[in-house]
């Protein structure tokens, strides 16, 4: 019997666009005394995980591939057994809940739900302009490989942000109450309330001392020294206003300006780098 049996529910998955604050939310949840965490396993992705077993190379059944000699249901069963045994390594004696954080699991939600039918998903949403600034800083320092993908340009960063959020919201239609969104800005504005929203969604009990302990352990100003070349740059809200050029502004509007409006970060397309408009919608369920 694996340690998985001591969990009260299927795992909770933190998803979203890269540099949106998924690590912060992961830290918040795993600092609960009954929660264990798995940081970026990529376990269900098509390129680095079991997702490749469910690609078009195998299904529908062809003369070659897995579908040639076994059923998809059997592959799903084996994949669940593998996932359970791998993820169980993070579980400790006091663990009752398990959180996994891989931003690009946003593209593996259907498979995750097949493997864990009652899995919950927390999608972290941050102003895409701040995301793009953070991606650009990372591509220049600790994650230079991003220069060849979504960190290649402002347009690429904006499109990647838009695509991830749109994909999450598309999948949310079938997830019902097992999906929620939390805004990065809301955690900044009112962290203790944001914690409560997330723990209530996860059905994880807490009290005031637990929330205060999490705040002490995860508050940016207490725990991290900001720096442009660091993984945790500083966690600022509205950083784009001091970083965007006119070209950046035009490129972002072209690539993802409509989503900024849909999410309530802007009222229309007239915003620019000198704008002082704050998000009108913060946190809550989709």
N, C-alpha and C positions, 0 to 999 in steps of 0.2 A: 504493500500500500504506500503510494507516494505521499509526501507531505502535502500535496495538493488537496487531499481530503480534508485538511483542517481549515481550509478557506470557507468563508461563509457564502461566497458567491464567485461567479466567473471573474476573470481579471478585468481591470479598468484600464483602458488605453487612452493615452494623451496624444493627440494628433494636432496637426496644423502646418502652416508654412514655416520653413526654417527661419530662425531668428525672430520668432513671434512671441517668445516667452514660454515655450513648452518646458524648458528645463526649470524655470522658476516654479511653474505649477507642479512639476514632478517633485521638486524639493519640498514644496509645501505639503503635498500629500504624504510623501514617504517619511516626513518628520512626525507624523502621527505614530504613537507607540505600537499600534496594531497593524501598521502598514509596512510591507516590504516593497522594494522597488527594483525594477530592471531598466537599466539605462541603455536605450538605443540598441536593441538586439537585432533589429531588421528581420526578425524571424519569419515574418509572413510575406515579405516583399518578393516580387517576381525575379529580381536580380540577385538577391543575397539570402533568400530564405526559401521556405517550402512553396511559396507562390509559383515557382517555376514548374512544379509538378502538376499545376492546373492550367497550364498555358495551352495555346492553340496547337502546340506540337503534340499534345496528348489527347485532347478532347475537342470535338467529338472523335470517337475511336477511328484510327486509321490502320494501315498495314504495319506501321511502326509506331513507337511510343508506348506509354504505359497502357493506353486504352486497347492495345492490341492483345493483351493477355490478362488484364484484371479490370475490375469495375472501379468507377470513380468513387463509389461509396467505400470501397476497401482502402483506397488511397487516402480518403478523408479520415478514416478510422486510424490508419497508421500515422497520419500527420498530427492528429490530436494526441496520440500516445507520445509521439516525439516531442511535441510542444509542451505537454504536461511534464515530461521527464526533464526537459531542459529548463523550463521556467521554475520548476520545483527547487532548483539549486539556490534560488534567492530567498526561499522561505525559511524563516527561523522559528524557534519554539513558540514565540508569542504572536506570530503572524496570523492574522485573520483575513487580511485583504492584500491583494497583489496589484501593483500598478506598473504598467509598462509604458515607456515613453520612446516612441520613434516617430518623428514628424511625418515621414513618408508612408507610414501605415495608413494615412488618409486614403491611399490608393489601394489598400488591401482590406478595406472594411467588409466587403461581402464574404471573402474567404475567412476572415477572423470570425464572423458571425456564424459561418457554417461549422467552424471548429469549436467555438465557444458561443452557443446560441443566446446566452444571457449576458454577454459582455457589454460593458458600458463604455461610452466614448465621450471624452471631454475635448472639444476643439477650442484651442486658444487662438483668439483673433486680436491682432494688433494693427494699428494704422500702418497700411502698406508702405507709406513713405518712410516711416521710422524703420520698418523692416528692411527696406532697400538700402538705407544708410548703413545699417548694421551689416548687411550682406557685403556691401562694398568694402567696409573696414576689414571684415574677415578675409575677403578675397585678396586683400593687400598684405595680410599678415599671416595668421595661423591656419588659414584654409585656402591656400593658393590654387588648389585644384578647382575651386569654384569659378576661377577666371574662365574656365572652359565650358561652363554651364550657366546656371542662373545668376552667377556673379559677373558675367561677361560685360553687361551693360545695364543701365537703368531700365531700359525697356525689358530686358530679360528678367531682371529681378521683379519688376512689376507684374509681368505676365505669370511668372511662377507663383507669386503670392495670390494672384487672382484665380489661377487654375486650382490651387490647393483648396482655397475656401469654397469655390464653386463645387468642387468635387465632394467636399465634406457635406455641404448643404444638400446636394443631390442625394447622397446616400442617407442623409438624415430622414428623408421622407419615409424610408422603410424601417427606421430604427425607433421611431416613436419616443417614448419616455426614457429610452436608453441612450439618448444623445443630448448633450447640452453644449452651449457655447459660453465661454467666459472671456471678457475683454481684458487685455493686458492693462489698459488704462484704469479699469475698475479696481484691479488689485492695488494699483498705486494709490488711487483715490481713497479707498476704504478697505484696507486689507482684511480686517477681521470679518467684515460682512461678506467679502468675497470668499474667505475660507469657509464660512458657514454655508454659503450657497453650494460650494463644491462638495463638502462633506454630506450635506443633506441629500444632494443628488446621488452620491455614492452609497448612501444609507450607512454611513460610518458615524458612530456615536462620538461625541466630544463634549468637553466642558470648557469653562473659561480658562483654566490653567493650561489645558492642551493648546488652545488657540494662542495664548500668550507665549507659550514655549515655541510654537511654530514661528510666530512673528520674530522672536528674538533670534531664532536660528536662520531665518531666511530673508530678513530685511536687508536691502541693498546697502544702506548707509552704515549699518552695523558690521557687515561681514565682508564687504568687497571694496577694494580700492580700484576705482575706474581707470581705464587706460585704453587707448585706441587700438592697441595690438593684443588686447586680452580677450579671452572668450566672453567674459562679463565686462562689457565696455562701460557700464554705468547705469543701464536700465532707465534712461531718461525718456520722458514723454514729450513729443514735439521736437525732437532733435533735428528732424528734417528741415525745420525753419531756419536753422543756422548752417545747413549743409547743402541744400539744394541750389543749383544754379538755374538760370532760365532754361537751359537745355534740359536739365533734369526734370524740371516742372513740365515742360512740353512733352517729354518722352513718357513720363508717368501718366499724364492725362490721356495720352493716346493709347497706352497699353492697358490701363486699369482705372482710369478716372471714374468710369461709371460705377464701379464697385465701391469706391469711396463714398459716393452719394447713396448707393443702396444701403450701405452699412451705417450711414448717418455721420460719417466723419466730415462730410462737407454737404452744403445745401445745393450747390450747383458747380458748374465747371469754372467759375470765376476765381477760384482760390489761387494763391501764389505763395511764394516763400515768406511773405510778410504777413500772411493771414494769421489772425488770432482766434479763429473759430475752433472750438473744442467739440469733441464727439457729442452728439445729441442722444445716442443710445448706448447704454453701458450694460454689459453682462446679460445674464438671464438665459432662458431656454430659447431654442430656435422655434 
